């Protein structure tokens, strides 16, 4: 096979691959229990759950969900690239499945907000204050012990 023929075959294969390869659609659905929580993905409001959003890249996403009467949820979640989306597998996957949709779903359970017990909060604050005072006294003691002793003897001049 001559170099020209080989080059022509490679060019035709490359052009065919590019023209026949399809477009991959990627979507992420976020659902909460109970439904209706405001979903904020990477500091952008995307709607109330359940909500589906298209995405272009894999990686770590910051998820924040807020709903009145429930504790806010904050998480960093990694969305990993599947094997069929890595080179060279992606070329063949796109040739044989040109209009595929990669769908992912994340489900979160929101905890109901409970008003903190006032007495318990005060007790915790007092305990923390006492512990801090003890640590401060311990630190002062260590500093005092490590301080070099001054020479209290008077030097006399001999004449």
Secondary structure, 3 states (H helix, E strand, C coil): CCHHHHHHHHHHHHHHHHHHCCCCEEEEEEEEECCCCEEEECCEEEEECCEEEECCCCEEEEEEEECCCECCEEEEEEECCCHHHCCCHHHHHHHHCCCCEEEEEEEEECCECCCCCHHHHHHHHHHHHHHHHHHHHHHHHHHHHHCCCCCCCCCCCCC
